[in-house]
Amino acid sequence: MSALGVLSQLLALVTALLLAPLLTGWINQWRHWLQNKSAPGLLQPYRMLHKLFQKESLVAEHASQLFRMAPYVVFGCMLLAGAVVPTLSTDLPLSPAADAIALVGLFALARVFISLAAMDVGTAFGTLGARREMLVGFLAEPALLMVLFCASMITGSTSLTVIVETLAHRELTIYPSLLLAGVAFTMVSLAENARVPVDNPDTHLELTMIHEALILEYSARQLALLEWAASLKLFVYSCIGLALFFPWGVAEANAPLALLLALPVLVFKLAVGGMALAMIETASAKMRIFRVPEFLGTAFLLAVIGLLVNVLLGVG
């Protein structure tokens, strides 16, 4: 473990913490601009977090310790996920501890805790949101695993750092399997991050919301941690997509100059990705909840076809 590796790890954590709310604000701005609305400020998510951290926390009378602990567990899972995804450098001391499969497990652990916490208080909307969240998870996680396996077959490893190092330094090659996996990953990302067409992050209509129903009973710093964790999840998914399909610009080990250049490259790629996400959401309509299994089933099928293409072409 080198000093530069520790620095890269700390920089990755700080970058995830600071850029995640900024990415959310950037996407919100573009959504409003594309809809010809007055857009909120780019720093609005930071202001919201600051305001929530200053408020007094109110907890339901019959809430258990699980309800109180869940926001910290969810936030910790998302922060750890951000630490193992190569955003700036492949020299990450924590990356050997969690490969692509363990990364999906972190997302699943966070989902289980927030769903149990939503049902803990016993409200109708919390239970409804938890059931819908688990439905999305049961369908999205296998599709995400198939997407990661597509890249793993090409590189021969399930480690994201190895995948990035291999794809970034190979000759420019178009892999049909990665094209299919890219479409599947986009569909999974929309579902996992409660974006249109699966969910609407701005809605407060109880009959349609998923993510908002899960956090309906939280307030103050606990709500702030959950909102921050949601921004971190969107940031991590964006970085996974960049690592799998646009791995260029990530610094190698023992390359301090490349590490300095990796940050503006990451910001540029996230800005373009945020614009693309806003365009997809603006052009899409919120689908009814019973259509979500078809949507995610299509994503799973595309990812499996990508795996079969790798097998037929003898890739790996």
ZAKETOR-631081 format. One line per 5 residues: number of its first residue (from 1); their letters; for each residue x, y, z of C-alpha. Coordinates in steps of 0.25 Angstrom, whole numbers, plus 5000, padded with zeros to 4 digits. Each point is the difference from the previous one (the first is absolute). Example, Ala and Ser with C-alpha at 12.3 -4.5 7.8 and 13.67 -1.06 7.14 Angstrom:
# ZAKETOR-631081
1 = as = 5049,4982,5031; 5006,5014,4998
***
This chain:
# ZAKETOR-631081
1 = msalg = 5000,5000,5000; 5007,5013,4995; 4998,5014,5005; 4995,5004,4987; 4989,4988,5000
6 = vlsql = 4995,5005,5014; 5000,5014,4994; 4992,4995,4988; 4990,4993,5010; 4998,5012,5008
11 = lalvt = 4998,5009,4988; 4990,4990,4995; 4992,5001,5012; 5000,5015,5001; 4997,5001,4986
16 = allla = 4988,4991,5001; 4995,5008,5013; 5001,5013,4993; 4996,4997,4986; 4988,4992,5003
21 = plltg = 4991,5011,5004; 5006,5009,4988; 4996,4989,4990; 4986,5000,5006; 4999,5015,4999
26 = winqw = 5005,5000,4985; 4990,4989,4996; 4989,5008,5006; 5004,5013,4993; 5000,4993,4987
31 = rhwlq = 4987,4994,5002; 4993,5013,5003; 5007,5007,4988; 4996,4989,4991; 4986,5002,5005
36 = nksap = 5000,5015,4998; 4999,5002,5015; 5008,5009,5010; 5011,4991,5005; 5005,4999,5014
41 = gllqp = 5014,5004,5004; 5011,4991,4997; 5004,4999,5015; 4986,4998,5005; 5002,4986,5004
46 = yrmlh = 5011,5005,5010; 4991,5011,5005; 4989,4989,5003; 5010,4991,5007; 5005,5011,5008
51 = klfqk = 4986,5004,5004; 4996,4986,5004; 5013,4998,5008; 4996,5012,5008; 4986,4995,5004
56 = eslva = 4995,4992,5012; 4998,4986,4997; 4986,4994,5002; 4998,4985,5001; 4987,4992,5001
61 = ehasq = 4996,4995,5014; 5001,4986,4997; 5012,5000,4991; 5011,4990,5003; 5015,5001,5000
66 = lfrma = 4999,4994,4986; 4993,5013,4995; 5010,5009,5007; 5012,4992,4995; 4996,4998,4985
71 = pyvvf = 5004,5014,4995; 5014,4998,5005; 5001,4986,4994; 4995,5004,4986; 5009,5012,5000
76 = gcmll = 5012,4992,5004; 4997,4989,4989; 4999,5011,4989; 5013,5007,5005; 5007,4986,5000
81 = agavv = 4995,4998,4986; 5006,5013,4996; 5013,4996,5006; 5002,4987,4992; 4995,5006,4986
86 = ptlst = 5012,5005,4992; 4996,5015,4998; 5014,5007,5000; 5010,4989,5001; 5001,4985,4999
91 = dlpls = 5010,5000,5012; 4989,4998,5011; 5004,4992,5013; 4986,4997,5002; 4997,4994,4986
96 = paada = 5005,4986,5003; 4990,4999,5012; 4988,5001,4991; 4998,4996,4985; 4988,5002,4991
101 = ialvg = 4992,4989,5007; 5003,5006,5014; 4996,5014,4994; 4986,4994,4997; 5000,4995,5014
106 = lfala = 5002,5013,5006; 4988,5006,4992; 4992,4988,5004; 5004,5002,5015; 4996,5015,4999
111 = rvfis = 4986,4996,4994; 4997,4990,5010; 5003,5010,5012; 4992,5011,4994; 4988,4991,4997
116 = laamd = 5000,4994,5014; 5001,5014,5006; 4988,5004,4991; 4992,4989,5005; 5004,5001,5015
121 = vgtaf = 4991,5012,5003; 4988,4993,4994; 4995,5011,4991; 4992,4996,4987; 5009,5008,4991
126 = gtlga = 5013,4995,5006; 4996,4986,4998; 4995,5003,4986; 5013,5006,4996; 5008,4989,5007
131 = rreml = 4992,4990,4991; 5003,5007,4988; 5014,5003,5003; 5003,4985,5002; 4992,4997,4987
136 = vgfla = 5010,5009,4993; 5012,4994,5007; 4996,4986,4997; 5000,5003,4985; 5011,5011,4999
141 = epall = 5011,4992,5007; 5001,4988,4991; 5000,5009,4988; 5011,5008,5006; 5008,4988,5003
146 = mvlfc = 4998,4995,4986; 5006,5014,4995; 5012,4999,5009; 5002,4985,4995; 5000,5005,4986
151 = asmit = 5012,5009,5003; 5006,4989,5008; 5000,4990,4989; 5008,5010,4991; 5011,5003,5011
156 = gstsl = 5000,4987,5007; 4998,5006,5014; 4988,5005,5009; 5009,5011,5006; 4995,5014,4995
161 = tvive = 5015,5005,5000; 5004,4989,4991; 4989,5002,4991; 5003,5015,4999; 5015,4997,4998
166 = tlahr = 4997,4990,4989; 4990,5007,4992; 5007,5013,5001; 5013,4995,4994; 4995,4991,4990
171 = eltiy = 4999,5004,4985; 4987,5007,4997; 4991,4989,4998; 4985,5000,4998; 4994,4988,5009
176 = pslll = 4985,4997,4996; 4998,4994,5013; 5004,5013,5007; 4990,5008,4991; 4989,4991,5005
181 = agvaf = 5005,5000,5014; 5000,5016,4999; 4986,5000,4997; 4996,4991,5011; 5009,5007,5010
186 = tmvsl = 4993,5013,4997; 4986,4994,5002; 5005,4994,5013; 5006,5013,5005; 4987,5007,4997
191 = aenar = 4992,4990,5009; 5011,4999,5011; 5000,5015,5002; 4985,5003,4999; 5001,5008,4987
196 = vpvdn = 4989,5001,4989; 4994,4992,4994; 5001,4990,5012; 4998,5010,5011; 5000,5016,5001
201 = pdthl = 5009,5006,5011; 4992,5012,5000; 4986,4994,5003; 4993,5000,5013; 4988,4992,4995
206 = eltmi = 4999,4988,5010; 4994,4990,4990; 5011,5001,4990; 5013,5003,5008; 5010,4990,5004
211 = heali = 5013,5007,5006; 4992,5011,5006; 4991,4990,5007; 5012,4994,5006; 5005,5012,5007
216 = leysa = 4986,5006,5003; 5002,4999,5015; 5014,5005,5001; 5004,5014,5004; 5012,5009,5003
221 = rqlal = 5014,4994,4999; 4994,4986,4998; 4993,5005,4987; 5012,5008,4996; 5009,4987,5001
226 = lewaa = 4989,4993,4991; 5000,5011,4990; 5015,5001,5000; 5001,4984,4998; 4990,5001,4989
231 = slklf = 5009,5010,4993; 5012,4991,5003; 4993,4989,4993; 4997,5008,4988; 5015,5004,5000
236 = vysci = 5005,4986,5002; 4991,4994,4989; 5005,5011,4990; 5014,4997,5004; 4998,4985,4997
241 = glalf = 4994,5003,4987; 5012,5009,4997; 5010,4989,5005; 4993,4989,4991; 4997,5008,4987
246 = fpwgv = 5009,5012,5001; 5012,4996,5008; 5010,5010,4994; 5006,5011,5009; 5001,4992,5012
251 = aeana = 5014,5001,5006; 5009,4987,5001; 5008,4997,5013; 5012,5008,5003; 4996,5011,4990
256 = plall = 4998,5013,5008; 4999,5009,4988; 4989,4992,4994; 4993,5000,5014; 4999,5015,4999
261 = lalpv = 4995,5000,4986; 4989,4989,5004; 4992,5009,5008; 4996,5010,4989; 4998,4988,4990
266 = lvfkl = 4990,4994,5010; 4993,5013,5002; 4998,5002,4985; 4995,4985,4998; 4990,5002,5011
271 = avggm = 4995,5013,4995; 4998,4994,4986; 4993,4987,5007; 4992,5009,5008; 4995,5008,4988
276 = alami = 4997,4986,4993; 4992,4995,5012; 4992,5013,5001; 4996,4999,4985; 4996,4985,5002
281 = etasa = 4991,5004,5011; 4994,5012,4993; 4997,4991,4988; 4994,4989,5008; 4987,4999,5007
286 = kmrif = 4998,4993,5014; 4995,4986,4998; 4990,4993,5008; 5006,4991,5011; 4995,4987,4994
291 = rvpef = 5008,5003,4987; 5013,5001,5008; 5003,4985,5000; 4999,5000,4985; 5010,5012,4999
296 = lgtaf = 5010,4993,5009; 4997,4987,4994; 5005,5006,4987; 5012,5005,5006; 5004,4986,5005
301 = llavi = 4997,4994,4987; 5009,5010,4993; 5011,4997,5010; 4999,4985,4998; 5000,5002,4985
306 = gllvn = 5013,5007,5002; 5006,4989,5008; 4996,4990,4989; 5006,5009,4989; 5013,4999,5008
311 = vllgv = 4999,4985,5000; 4997,4999,4985; 5012,5010,4997; 5009,4993,5009; 5003,5013,5008
316 = g = 5009,4998,5012
***
